[in-house]
Amino acid sequence: MKKNIVILGTQWGDEGKGKIVDFLSSNSSYVVRYHGGNNAGHTLVVNKKKIILHLIPSGLLYPNVIGIISNGVVISPFELIKEIKMLEENGYFINKRLYISPSAPLILPYHIQMDLAREKKLGNYLLGTTGRGIGPAYEDKIARRSLQIGDLKNKKELSRKLEIIVDYYNSQLVSFYKCKPIDYKNILKDLLEITDFIYDMIQDTTNILHQAIKDKKRIIFEGAQGSLLDIDHGTYPYVTSSNSTIGGVMTGTGLGPKNLDYILGVTKAYSTRVGQGPFPTELFNDVDHYLSTTGQEFGSTTGRKRRTGWLDGVALRYAVKINSLSALCITKLDVLDNLKEIKICTSYKNINSLENYNNFSNVNLNNIIPIYEVYPGWMKKTSGIKNIEDLPQEARNYIHHIEKIAKIPVDIISTGPDRLDTILVKKLFF
């Protein structure tokens, strides 16, 4: 029985982490977002009703769960409030159940403006960001000029700091990017109007979590994006601006590694990627169309069509290694139901060793040719199956092949978007 579980993505994001967090949260006390911002989108389906979250931890759909947005997250306060109100409209009330670290950096309009201006300037060489201001907000954090959530509690200091940083951004936006200047007074006015709404949520989240550990509470740490988008270990420069691998949990919360009992890597039964960057197993045929339409592969944050491909076993082994994964969760198995054959990339031709995926920037991408193993499809419905014994034998064989490639067990299998369409192969904290 596991107390504290980390749930993170092993691919380029969009693996279905939100559903798994939601599924496991019924038996937890806390769910913690520890990195990223509202560039993440976690889609939950409860009783056939879809809820999309971007900042709020997925487990808060259960009334017994407390949500934590920790210091590693960059927060748009306006988007946060919009999300809280959306939940209330859908019957989910999180008053006194959500706590926000005072050290979490703010995302403000000048970050978004800078993000969009840079992408436009890059033209055909754009990175494919979500345009949510995530990168510039993390830059401010590293440059030690961030406005933080805690600054909202001191109006005088907030005004002073805001004027300085808006002047810094305007000097670039106007002179170099030829954009209109940002008016810091408008931003200040908007911030002062919403401060009371989140004032009581601003708490020492590190202390709350340490007390929860002491009280032997069950905690889920919810990752955003995926391991191959990690700023240090992903396919640089086509990555996010935070650590989406396991290290982000410690730096993003203030908890040490000894407090983590189990690390679950969520892996789609095939591969997808949004935006630019290398994708060795990408498909450009009828299978791509099938996966896109059957899997509804469109970004929950941007709406962009995701690129699709076969499962990349080389990338999966890399994610297992750098995250010290305990086990895997395979999602969207049901999407493969109507394929006569299914492939897994097990190695790359012309590349003897690609130990680190951040080395993609130094590799001739034309040389990355995937070598596949081919498996028979099951051509039977798996959607909604809740016991592994009820899966077609070919589907069970496919899961077993993934286990052999990854060299760790598959403990959970998702067979549909609803929280109940889930096979729990191994008990976690149920």
C-alpha positions in Angstrom: 0.0 0.0 0.0 1.6 3.3 -1.1 1.2 6.5 0.8 2.6 9.2 -1.5 2.4 8.8 -5.2 3.9 10.9 -8.0 2.1 10.7 -11.3 4.0 12.1 -14.3 4.1 11.8 -18.0 6.7 9.8 -19.9 6.2 11.3 -23.4 5.6 14.8 -24.7 2.5 15.4 -22.5 -1.1 14.7 -23.2 -0.8 11.1 -21.8 -4.0 11.3 -19.8 -2.4 12.1 -16.4 -5.4 14.1 -15.2 -7.8 11.1 -15.5 -5.4 8.9 -13.5 -4.9 11.5 -10.8 -8.7 11.9 -10.6 -9.1 8.1 -10.4 -6.6 7.7 -7.6 -7.7 10.8 -5.7 -10.8 9.2 -4.1 -8.5 7.6 -1.6 -6.1 10.5 -1.0 -6.1 13.5 1.3 -4.0 16.0 -0.8 -3.3 16.5 -4.5 -0.4 18.7 -5.4 0.5 20.6 -8.6 4.3 21.1 -8.4 5.3 22.7 -11.7 4.1 24.2 -15.0 1.2 26.6 -15.4 -2.0 27.0 -17.4 -0.2 25.6 -20.4 -1.1 22.2 -19.1 -4.6 20.8 -19.7 -6.0 17.9 -17.8 -9.3 16.5 -19.2 -11.6 14.7 -16.8 -14.8 12.8 -17.7 -17.1 12.1 -14.8 -20.5 10.5 -15.6 -20.0 11.4 -19.3 -19.4 15.1 -18.4 -16.1 16.7 -19.4 -14.2 19.0 -17.1 -10.9 20.6 -18.3 -8.5 21.9 -15.7 -5.4 23.9 -16.3 -4.1 25.0 -12.8 -6.3 23.4 -10.2 -5.2 19.9 -9.1 -7.4 17.2 -10.7 -8.3 15.5 -7.4 -10.5 18.4 -6.3 -13.5 17.0 -8.0 -13.7 14.9 -4.8 -15.1 16.9 -1.8 -12.7 15.2 0.6 -9.5 16.2 -1.2 -7.4 19.3 -0.4 -5.5 20.9 -3.4 -2.1 22.5 -3.2 -0.6 24.7 -5.9 3.0 24.8 -4.8 6.0 27.1 -5.4 7.1 25.4 -8.6 4.0 26.5 -10.5 3.6 29.8 -12.4 0.2 31.2 -11.9 -2.1 33.5 -13.9 -4.4 34.7 -11.1 -7.0 35.7 -13.6 -7.1 32.2 -15.2 -7.1 30.6 -11.7 -10.2 32.5 -10.7 -11.9 31.8 -14.0 -11.2 28.1 -13.4 -12.6 28.2 -9.8 -15.8 29.8 -11.1 -16.1 27.3 -13.8 -16.0 24.5 -11.2 -18.6 26.2 -9.1 -20.9 26.4 -12.2 -20.5 22.7 -12.5 -21.3 22.0 -8.9 -17.7 21.6 -7.5 -17.0 24.0 -4.6 -13.3 24.3 -3.5 -13.6 27.0 -0.9 -11.2 26.3 2.0 -9.9 23.3 0.0 -7.3 25.0 -2.2 -4.0 26.5 -0.9 -1.4 28.4 -3.0 2.2 28.9 -2.2 3.2 32.6 -1.7 6.4 31.9 -3.6 4.6 30.9 -6.8 5.5 33.4 -9.5 2.7 35.3 -11.2 2.0 35.2 -14.9 0.8 38.7 -16.0 -0.2 40.3 -19.3 3.3 41.4 -20.2 4.5 37.7 -20.1 1.8 36.7 -22.6 2.6 39.6 -24.8 6.3 38.8 -24.8 5.5 35.1 -25.5 3.4 35.9 -28.5 5.8 38.6 -29.8 8.8 36.2 -29.7 7.0 33.4 -31.5 5.9 35.9 -34.2 9.5 37.1 -34.6 10.8 33.6 -34.9 8.6 32.9 -37.9 9.2 29.5 -39.4 11.6 28.7 -36.5 9.0 29.2 -33.8 9.1 26.8 -30.8 5.4 26.2 -30.8 4.6 27.5 -27.3 1.1 27.7 -26.0 1.2 31.5 -25.9 0.3 31.5 -22.2 3.4 33.4 -21.0 4.9 30.4 -19.3 8.5 30.8 -20.5 8.8 34.5 -19.8 7.3 34.0 -16.3 10.0 31.3 -15.5 12.7 33.6 -16.9 11.6 36.2 -14.4 11.9 33.6 -11.6 15.4 32.7 -12.6 16.4 36.3 -13.1 15.0 37.1 -9.6 12.6 39.7 -10.7 9.3 37.8 -10.4 6.2 39.1 -8.8 4.9 36.3 -6.6 1.5 35.4 -5.3 2.7 36.6 -1.8 3.2 40.1 -3.2 -0.5 40.5 -3.6 -0.7 40.9 0.2 1.3 44.1 0.1 -0.3 46.7 -2.1 2.4 49.3 -1.8 5.3 46.9 -2.7 3.2 45.3 -5.4 2.7 48.7 -7.1 6.4 49.6 -6.8 7.6 46.2 -8.2 5.1 46.1 -10.9 6.0 49.5 -12.3 9.7 48.5 -12.5 9.0 45.2 -14.3 6.5 46.6 -16.7 9.0 49.3 -17.7 11.6 46.5 -18.3 9.2 44.6 -20.6 8.0 47.7 -22.4 11.6 48.6 -23.4 11.7 45.4 -25.3 8.1 45.1 -26.6 8.2 48.6 -28.0 11.7 49.0 -29.3 12.5 45.5 -30.6 9.2 43.8 -31.2 7.3 46.9 -32.3 4.3 46.2 -30.0 2.1 48.6 -28.1 3.3 49.3 -24.5 1.7 47.7 -21.5 0.0 50.0 -18.9 1.1 48.9 -15.5 -1.8 50.9 -13.9 -4.3 48.7 -15.7 -2.6 45.5 -14.5 -2.4 46.9 -10.9 -6.1 47.8 -11.0 -7.0 44.3 -12.2 -4.8 42.6 -9.5 -6.2 44.7 -6.7 -9.7 43.7 -7.8 -9.1 40.0 -7.5 -6.7 39.9 -4.5 -9.5 39.4 -1.9 -10.8 36.4 -3.8 -7.6 34.4 -3.3 -6.2 36.1 -0.2 -7.1 33.4 2.2 -5.8 30.7 -0.1 -2.2 32.0 0.1 -0.6 29.8 2.7 2.8 28.1 3.5 2.2 25.1 1.4 5.6 23.5 2.2 4.7 23.5 5.9 1.2 22.2 5.1 2.7 19.3 3.2 5.3 18.5 5.8 2.6 18.4 8.4 0.5 16.1 6.1 3.5 13.7 5.9 3.8 13.8 9.7 0.1 13.0 10.0 0.5 10.1 7.6 -1.9 11.6 5.0 -2.1 10.2 1.5 -0.7 12.6 -1.1 -0.7 12.6 -4.9 1.8 14.8 -6.8 0.4 15.7 -10.2 2.8 16.3 -13.0 2.0 18.5 -16.0 3.5 18.1 -19.5 5.7 15.1 -20.1 9.3 14.0 -19.4 10.5 14.6 -22.9 9.5 18.3 -22.5 11.7 18.7 -19.4 13.8 21.9 -19.6 17.0 19.9 -18.7 16.3 16.4 -20.0 13.9 16.9 -22.9 14.2 17.5 -26.7 15.8 20.9 -26.2 15.0 23.6 -27.3 11.5 22.2 -28.0 10.7 21.8 -24.4 8.7 23.5 -21.6 10.3 25.9 -19.1 10.1 23.7 -16.0 11.3 20.3 -14.8 8.6 17.9 -15.8 10.7 15.0 -14.6 10.9 13.7 -11.0 13.2 16.4 -9.7 10.5 19.0 -10.2 8.6 17.4 -7.3 11.3 18.2 -4.7 12.2 21.7 -6.0 8.6 22.5 -6.6 7.2 21.6 -3.2 10.0 21.7 -0.6 9.7 18.0 0.2 12.7 15.6 0.1 12.8 12.4 -2.0 12.5 10.1 1.0 8.9 11.3 1.2 8.0 9.7 -2.2 6.9 6.1 -2.0 5.9 5.4 -5.6 6.5 7.0 -9.0 3.9 6.2 -11.7 4.8 7.0 -15.3 1.7 7.6 -17.5 2.2 6.4 -21.1 -0.2 6.5 -24.0 -0.5 3.3 -25.9 0.9 5.2 -28.9 2.7 8.5 -29.1 1.6 12.1 -29.6 3.2 15.5 -29.7 1.9 19.0 -29.9 4.0 21.7 -31.6 7.5 21.6 -33.0 10.4 19.3 -32.3 11.7 15.8 -33.1 9.3 12.9 -33.2 11.0 9.8 -34.6 7.9 7.6 -34.8 5.6 10.2 -36.3 3.1 8.9 -38.8 1.8 10.6 -42.0 -0.7 8.1 -43.3 -4.1 6.6 -42.6 -3.0 5.4 -39.2 -2.3 9.0 -38.2 -5.8 10.0 -39.3 -7.3 7.1 -37.4 -5.4 7.8 -34.2 -6.2 11.5 -34.4 -9.9 11.0 -34.9 -10.5 8.0 -32.7 -8.2 9.3 -29.9 -9.6 12.9 -30.3 -6.0 14.1 -30.4 -6.5 17.8 -30.1 -4.8 19.9 -27.4 -7.1 20.6 -24.4 -5.2 23.9 -23.9 -4.6 25.2 -27.4 -7.0 23.0 -29.5 -4.1 22.3 -31.9 -4.1 18.9 -33.6 -1.5 16.6 -32.0 1.0 14.8 -34.2 0.7 11.0 -33.8 3.0 8.0 -34.0 3.7 4.6 -32.7 4.9 4.0 -29.2 8.6 4.9 -28.9 10.3 2.2 -26.7 13.6 4.0 -26.8 12.0 7.2 -25.4 10.1 5.1 -22.8 13.2 3.5 -21.5 14.8 6.9 -21.2 11.8 8.2 -19.2 12.0 5.1 -16.9 15.7 5.8 -16.2 15.6 9.5 -15.5 12.5 9.3 -13.3 13.3 6.1 -11.4 9.8 4.9 -12.3 8.2 2.3 -10.1 5.6 1.3 -12.7 3.6 2.4 -15.7 0.0 3.3 -16.4 -1.0 2.7 -20.1 -3.7 5.0 -21.3 -5.9 5.0 -24.4 -5.5 1.3 -25.0 -9.1 1.3 -26.5 -8.0 3.7 -29.3 -6.0 0.8 -30.8 -9.0 -1.6 -30.9 -9.6 -1.4 -34.7 -6.0 -1.7 -35.9 -5.0 -5.0 -37.5 -1.4 -4.5 -36.6 0.4 -2.3 -34.0 4.1 -1.3 -33.9 6.5 -0.4 -31.1 9.9 1.3 -31.9 12.6 -0.7 -30.1 15.7 1.1 -31.4 16.9 3.6 -33.9 18.8 2.8 -37.1 22.2 4.6 -37.7 22.4 5.7 -34.1 24.4 3.3 -31.8 23.3 5.1 -28.6 21.0 8.0 -27.7 21.4 7.9 -24.0 20.0 11.4 -23.4 17.1 12.9 -25.3 18.4 16.4 -24.8 21.1 15.3 -27.2 18.6 15.5 -30.1 19.8 19.0 -30.7 23.2 17.6 -31.6 22.0 14.7 -33.8 21.2 14.8 -37.5 17.4 14.2 -37.3 17.5 12.6 -40.8 19.5 9.8 -39.3 16.9 8.9 -36.7 15.1 6.1 -38.4 12.9 3.9 -36.0 13.2 0.1 -36.0 9.9 -1.5 -35.2 8.5 -4.7 -33.8 5.1 -5.5 -35.2 2.3 -7.1 -33.1 -1.1 -8.3 -34.2 -4.0 -6.1 -33.2 -7.0 -7.6 -31.3 -9.8 -6.1 -33.4 -12.1 -6.3 -30.4 -13.7 -3.7 -28.1 -11.7 -3.0 -25.0 -13.5 0.3 -24.1 -14.8 0.3 -20.6 -13.2 -3.0 -19.5 -12.3 -3.0 -15.8 -10.6 -6.3 -15.3 -7.4 -7.4 -17.0 -8.7 -10.9 -17.5 -11.4 -9.6 -19.7 -9.0 -8.0 -22.2 -8.4 -9.8 -25.5 -5.3 -12.0 -25.4 -3.6 -9.9 -28.0 -4.1 -6.7 -25.9 -2.6 -8.5 -22.9 0.3 -9.6 -25.0 0.8 -5.9 -26.1 0.9 -4.8 -22.5 3.4 -7.5 -21.7 5.6 -6.4 -24.6 5.6 -2.9 -23.2 6.6 -4.2 -19.8 9.5 -6.1 -21.4 10.7 -3.0 -23.2 10.4 -0.7 -20.2 11.6 -3.4 -17.7 9.0 -2.3 -15.1 5.4 -3.5 -14.6 2.2 -2.0 -15.9 0.1 -1.4 -12.8 -2.9 0.6 -14.3 -4.6 0.4 -17.7 -7.0 3.0 -19.0 -9.7 1.8 -21.3 -11.7 4.9 -21.8 -12.0 8.6 -20.8 -14.4 8.1 -17.9 -12.7 7.8 -14.4 -14.3 4.3 -14.0 -13.0 3.0 -17.4 -9.8 1.8 -15.6 -8.1 -1.5 -14.8 -6.2 -1.5 -11.6 -3.7 -4.4 -12.1 -2.0 -3.8 -8.8 -3.4 -2.3 -5.6 -1.9 1.1 -4.8 -3.7 2.7 -1.9 -7.1 1.1 -2.4 
